[in-house]
Amino acid sequence: MKPLLIQGGHIIDPSRGIDEIGSLLITEGKISWLGKGKMASPQPDYDVLHAQGLIVCPGFVDLHCHLRQPGFEEKETIATGSQAAARGGFTTICCMPNTNPPLDSRATIDYVKSVAAAEGVVRLLPIGCISKGRKGEELVPMSELASAGVIAYSDDGKPVLNSNLMRQALGYSRVLGLPIIDHSEDTLLTEGGLMNEGIISTRLGLQGIPAAAEEIIVARDLILAHLTEARVHIAHVSTEGSVDLIRRAKEKGIKVTAEVTPHHLTLTEEKVIGYNTKAKVNPPLRTKRDIQALIQGLKENVIDAIATDHAPHTEADKLVDFALAPFGISGFETALGSLLSLVHNGQLTLITLISKLTYEPSKIVGDKYGKLGSLEVGVSADVTIFDPDMEWVVDTKAFASKGKNTPLAGSTLKGKVVATISQGKLVYRDDSITVKES
């Protein structure tokens, strides 16, 4: 690869406190130089990417996505999912294990890693199951999966309802130095539920999913994390009550981190009106009050990271009666555009948003795969470049993802990724940005 110079962009790197106009040079897949302003005399063999007026930051790190392979390749593949991730500015993605077969053995982990190495365009880190077959009955060989390269354990899509099994999982995970990612849902309360329980669900005649169903499991697993002194990560937090529980747990020194999705930060249950199956997601879209609590949680570092929970489905999956449609939103390619609405309306600073997409999730992943979420000289060149003011219309036909299932279809968003560099390679470039080749 030729050296690539990113010239004159607004560089923001929360991991190092950088917020300045500058340039950076990528050589042999790593960041080799970073400085203020423009490089005065670029070498003639450099490729130059002109980034004036654009934000240049570490590549986004997504702690939570569904790539569907193996078993559900009609919904997504590792190849199409990683391409969609690149378009969204994500250079590291952590895939959930609810595949067929599930990621509960070394063989399935090795398969995902081999396909990612051959067909993926961004770094893929697998998450292993907690229980065999995600049945909640017997633990997976956790040490074996750790040696195979998982970065965490989760039965995401299903909770571990057996409290003793969760206690055992947390205990083993502490010894292995890896977190448990918690899908917080009391399924005895959510059975038959289709959307957030409230006035709108009553008006639509749809069975509701109460906030308590999430908060009960959050509370239980925070107690178990305290008991075992293990790390627990609360996935897709969606309620004000969950934020309060996590806040109190952190104050007590419990080892808990948490994530929130773009759709839970920006969309309310009102999106379901008209029986819009593309707005059917688990946990469900909640209320404006919940959104305000989630945003406040980000500001206070009660919530550590933003993760997409990218959940692609086929058109046929969603073109059914609301009760029959699967839960899930395809989120990679709209994540930044939707999240920047919180910056444009003054609810979050740009630095906070970038930190929650880069540095903060990288701390949860750890440094086993190198230093992520940073533009430090010498580390892998994972870089995202975006225009915070570019307006664009969400056209799902143009998605790289097979999943076109988003309630944002046809919406105008302000802010778009224009280039993504993963491990030194330019894996996505919007036509609006120029690269001058030598």
KOLZAFI-789119 format. One record per residue (C-alpha): residue number from 0; residue in three letters; x, y, z. Coordinates in pm, whole numbers. Layout:
N
- NUM | ALA | X | Y | Z .
...
This chain:
438
- 0 | MET | 0 | 0 | 0 .
- 1 | LYS | 116 | 352 | -76 .
- 2 | PRO | 138 | 590 | 220 .
- 3 | LEU | -194 | 773 | 261 .
- 4 | LEU | -198 | 1132 | 383 .
- 5 | ILE | -525 | 1265 | 527 .
- 6 | GLN | -473 | 1636 | 486 .
- 7 | GLY | -623 | 1928 | 677 .
- 8 | GLY | -920 | 1771 | 855 .
- 9 | HIS | -1073 | 1849 | 1193 .
- 10 | ILE | -912 | 1574 | 1401 .
- 11 | ILE | -1100 | 1462 | 1711 .
- 12 | ASP | -951 | 1182 | 1923 .
- 13 | PRO | -1108 | 1164 | 2270 .
- 14 | SER | -858 | 898 | 2380 .
- 15 | ARG | -579 | 1156 | 2356 .
- 16 | GLY | -769 | 1482 | 2408 .
- 17 | ILE | -708 | 1596 | 2050 .
- 18 | ASP | -951 | 1849 | 1897 .
- 19 | GLU | -770 | 2046 | 1626 .
- 20 | ILE | -721 | 2103 | 1255 .
- 21 | GLY | -447 | 1867 | 1144 .
- 22 | SER | -324 | 1592 | 917 .
- 23 | LEU | -221 | 1232 | 965 .
- 24 | LEU | -14 | 988 | 766 .
- 25 | ILE | -79 | 616 | 728 .
- 26 | THR | 214 | 394 | 636 .
- 27 | GLU | 205 | 15 | 608 .
- 28 | GLY | -131 | -7 | 779 .
- 29 | LYS | -40 | 204 | 1081 .
- 30 | ILE | -60 | 568 | 1180 .
- 31 | SER | 295 | 693 | 1133 .
- 32 | TRP | 255 | 1069 | 1186 .
- 33 | LEU | -2 | 1317 | 1316 .
- 34 | GLY | 43 | 1693 | 1331 .
- 35 | LYS | -135 | 2027 | 1336 .
- 36 | GLY | -240 | 2199 | 1013 .
- 37 | LYS | -136 | 2060 | 676 .
- 38 | MET | 177 | 1864 | 601 .
- 39 | ALA | 393 | 2125 | 429 .
- 40 | SER | 576 | 1902 | 182 .
- 41 | PRO | 409 | 1568 | 114 .
- 42 | GLN | 629 | 1312 | -56 .
- 43 | PRO | 549 | 1256 | -425 .
- 44 | ASP | 458 | 889 | -368 .
- 45 | TYR | 183 | 971 | -114 .
- 46 | ASP | -185 | 930 | -193 .
- 47 | VAL | -355 | 1239 | -52 .
- 48 | LEU | -708 | 1250 | 85 .
- 49 | HIS | -826 | 1608 | 126 .
- 50 | ALA | -1035 | 1641 | 444 .
- 51 | GLN | -1094 | 2016 | 476 .
- 52 | GLY | -1428 | 2076 | 647 .
- 53 | LEU | -1454 | 1713 | 753 .
- 54 | ILE | -1421 | 1538 | 1089 .
- 55 | VAL | -1137 | 1286 | 1115 .
- 56 | CYS | -1162 | 1051 | 1414 .
- 57 | PRO | -1077 | 697 | 1523 .
- 58 | GLY | -1277 | 423 | 1353 .
- 59 | PHE | -1605 | 347 | 1528 .
- 60 | VAL | -1619 | 36 | 1749 .
- 61 | ASP | -1955 | -145 | 1759 .
- 62 | LEU | -1999 | -373 | 2060 .
- 63 | HIS | -2322 | -529 | 1935 .
- 64 | CYS | -2434 | -643 | 1590 .
- 65 | HIS | -2593 | -942 | 1420 .
- 66 | LEU | -2430 | -1070 | 1101 .
- 67 | ARG | -2659 | -1378 | 1068 .
- 68 | GLN | -2389 | -1609 | 927 .
- 69 | PRO | -2391 | -1906 | 967 .
- 70 | GLY | -2749 | -2014 | 912 .
- 71 | PHE | -2939 | -1702 | 807 .
- 72 | GLU | -2744 | -1581 | 506 .
- 73 | GLU | -3063 | -1463 | 335 .
- 74 | LYS | -3078 | -1186 | 598 .
- 75 | GLU | -2707 | -1093 | 603 .
- 76 | THR | -2361 | -1236 | 553 .
- 77 | ILE | -2030 | -1148 | 710 .
- 78 | ALA | -1930 | -993 | 375 .
- 79 | THR | -2239 | -773 | 332 .
- 80 | GLY | -2255 | -687 | 700 .
- 81 | SER | -1893 | -575 | 712 .
- 82 | GLN | -1944 | -365 | 399 .
- 83 | ALA | -2245 | -198 | 561 .
- 84 | ALA | -2039 | -141 | 876 .
- 85 | ALA | -1768 | 30 | 670 .
- 86 | ARG | -2027 | 262 | 515 .
- 87 | GLY | -2137 | 351 | 866 .
- 88 | GLY | -1782 | 431 | 978 .
- 89 | PHE | -1733 | 117 | 1187 .
- 90 | THR | -1390 | -41 | 1168 .
- 91 | THR | -1438 | -294 | 1449 .
- 92 | ILE | -1762 | -487 | 1494 .
- 93 | CYS | -1849 | -745 | 1760 .
- 94 | CYS | -2095 | -1006 | 1633 .
- 95 | MET | -2354 | -1173 | 1851 .
- 96 | PRO | -2378 | -1554 | 1866 .
- 97 | ASN | -2747 | -1610 | 1781 .
- 98 | THR | -2666 | -1784 | 1454 .
- 99 | ASN | -2746 | -2138 | 1339 .
- 100 | PRO | -2553 | -2318 | 1474 .
- 101 | PRO | -2493 | -2070 | 1754 .
- 102 | LEU | -2141 | -1962 | 1846 .
- 103 | ASP | -2107 | -2203 | 2137 .
- 104 | SER | -1802 | -2405 | 2029 .
- 105 | ARG | -1450 | -2353 | 1903 .
- 106 | ALA | -1557 | -2486 | 1563 .
- 107 | THR | -1822 | -2218 | 1509 .
- 108 | ILE | -1593 | -1941 | 1638 .
- 109 | ASP | -1315 | -2058 | 1404 .
- 110 | TYR | -1561 | -2063 | 1114 .
- 111 | VAL | -1672 | -1704 | 1171 .
- 112 | LYS | -1313 | -1585 | 1206 .
- 113 | SER | -1205 | -1762 | 887 .
- 114 | VAL | -1493 | -1618 | 682 .
- 115 | ALA | -1424 | -1272 | 825 .
- 116 | ALA | -1056 | -1299 | 730 .
- 117 | ALA | -1145 | -1403 | 374 .
- 118 | GLU | -1450 | -1187 | 303 .
- 119 | GLY | -1478 | -910 | 561 .
- 120 | VAL | -1352 | -556 | 508 .
- 121 | VAL | -1341 | -447 | 875 .
- 122 | ARG | -1217 | -612 | 1194 .
- 123 | LEU | -1466 | -865 | 1330 .
- 124 | LEU | -1455 | -984 | 1691 .
- 125 | PRO | -1684 | -1275 | 1788 .
- 126 | ILE | -1894 | -1297 | 2103 .
- 127 | GLY | -1956 | -1649 | 2231 .
- 128 | CYS | -2270 | -1792 | 2388 .
- 129 | ILE | -2319 | -1819 | 2763 .
- 130 | SER | -2517 | -2143 | 2742 .
- 131 | LYS | -2503 | -2433 | 2500 .
- 132 | GLY | -2746 | -2375 | 2218 .
- 133 | ARG | -2855 | -2055 | 2394 .
- 134 | LYS | -3099 | -2274 | 2585 .
- 135 | GLY | -3014 | -2138 | 2928 .
- 136 | GLU | -2952 | -2483 | 3072 .
- 137 | GLU | -2578 | -2561 | 3060 .
- 138 | LEU | -2272 | -2341 | 3033 .
- 139 | VAL | -2059 | -2344 | 2719 .
- 140 | PRO | -1690 | -2445 | 2758 .
- 141 | MET | -1602 | -2088 | 2849 .
- 142 | SER | -1225 | -2136 | 2867 .
- 143 | GLU | -1223 | -2305 | 2525 .
- 144 | LEU | -1415 | -2016 | 2370 .
- 145 | ALA | -1180 | -1767 | 2534 .
- 146 | SER | -881 | -1940 | 2378 .
- 147 | ALA | -1067 | -1939 | 2043 .
- 148 | GLY | -1081 | -1559 | 2058 .
- 149 | VAL | -1422 | -1448 | 2189 .
- 150 | ILE | -1423 | -1105 | 2350 .
- 151 | ALA | -1730 | -1167 | 2570 .
- 152 | TYR | -2017 | -1408 | 2634 .
- 153 | SER | -2387 | -1349 | 2566 .
- 154 | ASP | -2707 | -1535 | 2484 .
- 155 | ASP | -2831 | -1214 | 2322 .
- 156 | GLY | -3183 | -1245 | 2188 .
- 157 | LYS | -3256 | -1459 | 2492 .
- 158 | PRO | -3201 | -1391 | 2862 .
- 159 | VAL | -3040 | -1636 | 3102 .
- 160 | LEU | -3338 | -1679 | 3331 .
- 161 | ASN | -3168 | -1933 | 3559 .
- 162 | SER | -3007 | -1716 | 3826 .
- 163 | ASN | -2770 | -1990 | 3940 .
- 164 | LEU | -2648 | -2043 | 3583 .
- 165 | MET | -2586 | -1670 | 3546 .
- 166 | ARG | -2398 | -1669 | 3875 .
- 167 | GLN | -2175 | -1951 | 3748 .
- 168 | ALA | -2118 | -1774 | 3416 .
- 169 | LEU | -2018 | -1453 | 3590 .
- 170 | GLY | -1782 | -1640 | 3820 .
- 171 | TYR | -1603 | -1817 | 3535 .
- 172 | SER | -1593 | -1501 | 3325 .
- 173 | ARG | -1416 | -1316 | 3608 .
- 174 | VAL | -1140 | -1577 | 3611 .
- 175 | LEU | -1110 | -1553 | 3231 .
- 176 | GLY | -1106 | -1174 | 3234 .
- 177 | LEU | -1397 | -1136 | 2992 .
- 178 | PRO | -1737 | -970 | 3046 .
- 179 | ILE | -2085 | -1116 | 3033 .
- 180 | ILE | -2312 | -919 | 2798 .
- 181 | ASP | -2659 | -923 | 2945 .
- 182 | HIS | -2979 | -943 | 2740 .
- 183 | SER | -3211 | -807 | 3008 .
- 184 | GLU | -3561 | -941 | 2955 .
- 185 | ASP | -3795 | -1126 | 3188 .
- 186 | THR | -3970 | -1332 | 2920 .
- 187 | LEU | -4254 | -1425 | 3154 .
- 188 | LEU | -4348 | -1056 | 3144 .
- 189 | THR | -4278 | -1001 | 2775 .
- 190 | GLU | -4447 | -1312 | 2636 .
- 191 | GLY | -4675 | -1202 | 2354 .
- 192 | GLY | -4554 | -843 | 2383 .
- 193 | LEU | -4510 | -644 | 2061 .
- 194 | MET | -4421 | -286 | 2159 .
- 195 | ASN | -4375 | -61 | 2461 .
- 196 | GLU | -4657 | -95 | 2713 .
- 197 | GLY | -4845 | 232 | 2739 .
- 198 | ILE | -5116 | 451 | 2595 .
- 199 | ILE | -5012 | 391 | 2233 .
- 200 | SER | -5005 | 10 | 2268 .
- 201 | THR | -5354 | 26 | 2421 .
- 202 | ARG | -5479 | 249 | 2141 .
- 203 | LEU | -5335 | 18 | 1874 .
- 204 | GLY | -5464 | -294 | 2046 .
- 205 | LEU | -5114 | -441 | 2069 .
- 206 | GLN | -4989 | -628 | 2373 .
- 207 | GLY | -4729 | -423 | 2551 .
- 208 | ILE | -4381 | -493 | 2685 .
- 209 | PRO | -4341 | -322 | 3024 .
- 210 | ALA | -4024 | -142 | 3127 .
- 211 | ALA | -4018 | -363 | 3436 .
- 212 | ALA | -3936 | -667 | 3222 .
- 213 | GLU | -3598 | -513 | 3144 .
- 214 | GLU | -3535 | -361 | 3484 .
- 215 | ILE | -3597 | -682 | 3680 .
- 216 | ILE | -3316 | -866 | 3498 .
- 217 | VAL | -3087 | -562 | 3510 .
- 218 | ALA | -3133 | -547 | 3888 .
- 219 | ARG | -3078 | -922 | 3931 .
- 220 | ASP | -2761 | -929 | 3728 .
- 221 | LEU | -2615 | -623 | 3896 .
- 222 | ILE | -2666 | -804 | 4227 .
- 223 | LEU | -2499 | -1116 | 4086 .
- 224 | ALA | -2210 | -910 | 3948 .
- 225 | HIS | -2161 | -765 | 4295 .
- 226 | LEU | -2170 | -1115 | 4447 .
- 227 | THR | -1917 | -1260 | 4203 .
- 228 | GLU | -1704 | -945 | 4157 .
- 229 | ALA | -1735 | -1006 | 3782 .
- 230 | ARG | -1781 | -768 | 3489 .
- 231 | VAL | -2130 | -739 | 3345 .
- 232 | HIS | -2220 | -532 | 3041 .
- 233 | ILE | -2585 | -433 | 3001 .
- 234 | ALA | -2687 | -443 | 2634 .
- 235 | HIS | -2936 | -211 | 2462 .
- 236 | VAL | -3052 | -18 | 2770 .
- 237 | SER | -3390 | 135 | 2694 .
- 238 | THR | -3559 | 259 | 3012 .
- 239 | GLU | -3521 | 534 | 3267 .
- 240 | GLY | -3538 | 273 | 3543 .
- 241 | SER | -3246 | 77 | 3399 .
- 242 | VAL | -3035 | 393 | 3386 .
- 243 | ASP | -3110 | 459 | 3754 .
- 244 | LEU | -3018 | 102 | 3850 .
- 245 | ILE | -2687 | 117 | 3661 .
- 246 | ARG | -2607 | 458 | 3811 .
- 247 | ARG | -2652 | 326 | 4166 .
- 248 | ALA | -2451 | 13 | 4087 .
- 249 | LYS | -2158 | 220 | 3961 .
- 250 | GLU | -2173 | 435 | 4273 .
- 251 | LYS | -2136 | 115 | 4477 .
- 252 | GLY | -1835 | 5 | 4276 .
- 253 | ILE | -2004 | -280 | 4092 .
- 254 | LYS | -1814 | -367 | 3771 .
- 255 | VAL | -2082 | -272 | 3520 .
- 256 | THR | -2074 | -108 | 3180 .
- 257 | ALA | -2368 | -35 | 2953 .
- 258 | GLU | -2460 | 50 | 2596 .
- 259 | VAL | -2750 | 223 | 2423 .
- 260 | THR | -2854 | 204 | 2058 .
- 261 | PRO | -2904 | 492 | 1813 .
- 262 | HIS | -3272 | 403 | 1774 .
- 263 | HIS | -3339 | 408 | 2149 .
- 264 | LEU | -3173 | 751 | 2165 .
- 265 | THR | -3362 | 909 | 1877 .
- 266 | LEU | -3693 | 730 | 1813 .
- 267 | THR | -4002 | 687 | 2031 .
- 268 | GLU | -4285 | 436 | 2041 .
- 269 | GLU | -4481 | 672 | 1815 .
- 270 | LYS | -4290 | 524 | 1519 .
- 271 | VAL | -4503 | 211 | 1559 .
- 272 | ILE | -4825 | 402 | 1482 .
- 273 | GLY | -4968 | 262 | 1161 .
- 274 | TYR | -4842 | -83 | 1263 .
- 275 | ASN | -4501 | -8 | 1116 .
- 276 | THR | -4315 | -339 | 1142 .
- 277 | LYS | -3984 | -165 | 1062 .
- 278 | ALA | -4010 | 3 | 1402 .
- 279 | LYS | -4061 | -330 | 1583 .
- 280 | VAL | -3750 | -391 | 1790 .
- 281 | ASN | -3658 | -565 | 2116 .
- 282 | PRO | -3633 | -395 | 2358 .
- 283 | PRO | -3907 | -177 | 2212 .
- 284 | LEU | -3887 | 191 | 2131 .
- 285 | ARG | -3987 | 370 | 2448 .
- 286 | THR | -4101 | 721 | 2550 .
- 287 | LYS | -3953 | 1071 | 2529 .
- 288 | ARG | -3888 | 1054 | 2904 .
- 289 | ASP | -3684 | 737 | 2858 .
- 290 | ILE | -3485 | 901 | 2579 .
- 291 | GLN | -3399 | 1198 | 2801 .
- 292 | ALA | -3282 | 960 | 3075 .
- 293 | LEU | -3065 | 770 | 2824 .
- 294 | ILE | -2905 | 1091 | 2697 .
- 295 | GLN | -2839 | 1205 | 3053 .
- 296 | GLY | -2688 | 863 | 3121 .
- 297 | LEU | -2443 | 916 | 2835 .
- 298 | LYS | -2346 | 1258 | 2966 .
- 299 | GLU | -2282 | 1122 | 3316 .
- 300 | ASN | -2094 | 814 | 3190 .
- 301 | VAL | -2358 | 591 | 3343 .
- 302 | ILE | -2392 | 457 | 2988 .
- 303 | ASP | -2048 | 391 | 2846 .
- 304 | ALA | -2102 | 326 | 2477 .
- 305 | ILE | -2332 | 349 | 2178 .
- 306 | ALA | -2381 | 21 | 1990 .
- 307 | THR | -2599 | -37 | 1686 .
- 308 | ASP | -2765 | -372 | 1761 .
- 309 | HIS | -2770 | -400 | 1379 .
- 310 | ALA | -3039 | -663 | 1318 .
- 311 | PRO | -3104 | -717 | 947 .
- 312 | HIS | -3408 | -903 | 813 .
- 313 | THR | -3543 | -971 | 465 .
- 314 | GLU | -3821 | -765 | 311 .
- 315 | ALA | -4050 | -1067 | 334 .
- 316 | ASP | -3978 | -1100 | 707 .
- 317 | LYS | -4120 | -755 | 776 .
- 318 | LEU | -4401 | -752 | 514 .
- 319 | VAL | -4637 | -943 | 741 .
- 320 | ASP | -4890 | -872 | 1014 .
- 321 | PHE | -4731 | -676 | 1298 .
- 322 | ALA | -4768 | -965 | 1542 .
- 323 | LEU | -4580 | -1201 | 1307 .
- 324 | ALA | -4293 | -970 | 1213 .
- 325 | PRO | -3952 | -1031 | 1374 .
- 326 | PHE | -3790 | -776 | 1601 .
- 327 | GLY | -3497 | -578 | 1467 .
- 328 | ILE | -3367 | -269 | 1286 .
- 329 | SER | -3087 | -255 | 1030 .
- 330 | GLY | -2864 | 9 | 1186 .
- 331 | PHE | -2509 | 28 | 1054 .
- 332 | GLU | -2562 | 274 | 770 .
- 333 | THR | -2789 | 523 | 949 .
- 334 | ALA | -2623 | 522 | 1292 .
- 335 | LEU | -2409 | 834 | 1257 .
- 336 | GLY | -2668 | 1039 | 1071 .
- 337 | SER | -2935 | 972 | 1332 .
- 338 | LEU | -2698 | 1027 | 1627 .
- 339 | LEU | -2574 | 1360 | 1493 .
- 340 | SER | -2926 | 1495 | 1540 .
- 341 | LEU | -2844 | 1495 | 1914 .
- 342 | VAL | -2538 | 1713 | 1842 .
- 343 | HIS | -2721 | 1948 | 1607 .
- 344 | ASN | -2998 | 2007 | 1862 .
- 345 | GLY | -2751 | 2062 | 2147 .
- 346 | GLN | -2824 | 1753 | 2355 .
- 347 | LEU | -2474 | 1602 | 2315 .
- 348 | THR | -2137 | 1749 | 2227 .
- 349 | LEU | -1960 | 1613 | 1920 .
- 350 | ILE | -1665 | 1502 | 2134 .
- 351 | THR | -1894 | 1305 | 2367 .
- 352 | LEU | -2064 | 1135 | 2073 .
- 353 | ILE | -1734 | 1037 | 1914 .
- 354 | SER | -1600 | 910 | 2247 .
- 355 | LYS | -1905 | 686 | 2292 .
- 356 | LEU | -1846 | 540 | 1945 .
- 357 | THR | -1468 | 496 | 1975 .
- 358 | TYR | -1266 | 526 | 2293 .
- 359 | GLU | -1531 | 412 | 2542 .
- 360 | PRO | -1632 | 90 | 2364 .
- 361 | SER | -1265 | 13 | 2294 .
- 362 | LYS | -1200 | 6 | 2670 .
- 363 | ILE | -1471 | -259 | 2709 .
- 364 | VAL | -1318 | -472 | 2431 .
- 365 | GLY | -972 | -441 | 2585 .
- 366 | ASP | -635 | -450 | 2411 .
- 367 | LYS | -619 | -816 | 2311 .
- 368 | TYR | -656 | -713 | 1945 .
- 369 | GLY | -439 | -404 | 1970 .
- 370 | LYS | -523 | -50 | 2069 .
- 371 | LEU | -860 | 37 | 1920 .
- 372 | GLY | -1047 | 368 | 1924 .
- 373 | SER | -733 | 581 | 1901 .
- 374 | LEU | -525 | 774 | 1648 .
- 375 | GLU | -204 | 723 | 1841 .
- 376 | VAL | 108 | 694 | 1628 .
- 377 | GLY | 209 | 331 | 1587 .
- 378 | VAL | -137 | 175 | 1620 .
- 379 | SER | -349 | 16 | 1349 .
- 380 | ALA | -485 | 283 | 1116 .
- 381 | ASP | -859 | 266 | 1181 .
- 382 | VAL | -999 | 602 | 1077 .
- 383 | THR | -1346 | 740 | 1011 .
- 384 | ILE | -1402 | 1062 | 815 .
- 385 | PHE | -1742 | 1227 | 809 .
- 386 | ASP | -1918 | 1545 | 709 .
- 387 | PRO | -2133 | 1653 | 1006 .
- 388 | ASP | -2346 | 1884 | 793 .
- 389 | MET | -2409 | 1679 | 478 .
- 390 | GLU | -2780 | 1620 | 427 .
- 391 | TRP | -2887 | 1295 | 263 .
- 392 | VAL | -3201 | 1090 | 217 .
- 393 | VAL | -3203 | 735 | 350 .
- 394 | ASP | -3245 | 512 | 44 .
- 395 | THR | -3251 | 152 | 160 .
- 396 | LYS | -3209 | 28 | -197 .
- 397 | ALA | -2858 | 170 | -184 .
- 398 | PHE | -2769 | -10 | 141 .
- 399 | ALA | -2475 | -250 | 136 .
- 400 | SER | -2659 | -451 | 401 .
- 401 | LYS | -2912 | -709 | 289 .
- 402 | GLY | -3134 | -573 | 566 .
- 403 | LYS | -3346 | -283 | 443 .
- 404 | ASN | -3557 | -284 | 761 .
- 405 | THR | -3532 | 65 | 906 .
- 406 | PRO | -3804 | 310 | 1014 .
- 407 | LEU | -3574 | 585 | 883 .
- 408 | ALA | -3631 | 491 | 517 .
- 409 | GLY | -3706 | 809 | 323 .
- 410 | SER | -3593 | 1035 | 608 .
- 411 | THR | -3345 | 1318 | 562 .
- 412 | LEU | -3046 | 1292 | 794 .
- 413 | LYS | -2778 | 1554 | 855 .
- 414 | GLY | -2430 | 1405 | 878 .
- 415 | LYS | -2271 | 1127 | 677 .
- 416 | VAL | -1962 | 910 | 672 .
- 417 | VAL | -1759 | 987 | 360 .
- 418 | ALA | -1458 | 759 | 408 .
- 419 | THR | -1358 | 465 | 625 .
- 420 | ILE | -1007 | 327 | 664 .
- 421 | SER | -971 | -13 | 829 .
- 422 | GLN | -624 | -140 | 924 .
- 423 | GLY | -473 | 103 | 675 .
- 424 | LYS | -701 | 17 | 382 .
- 425 | LEU | -953 | 258 | 234 .
- 426 | VAL | -1256 | 28 | 254 .
- 427 | TYR | -1525 | 288 | 182 .
- 428 | ARG | -1529 | 624 | 9 .
- 429 | ASP | -1824 | 845 | -79 .
- 430 | ASP | -1805 | 1014 | -416 .
- 431 | SER | -1813 | 1353 | -246 .
- 432 | ILE | -1456 | 1320 | -119 .
- 433 | THR | -1151 | 1326 | -344 .
- 434 | VAL | -835 | 1124 | -325 .
- 435 | LYS | -539 | 1260 | -520 .
- 436 | GLU | -320 | 973 | -626 .
- 437 | SER | 45 | 1020 | -715 .
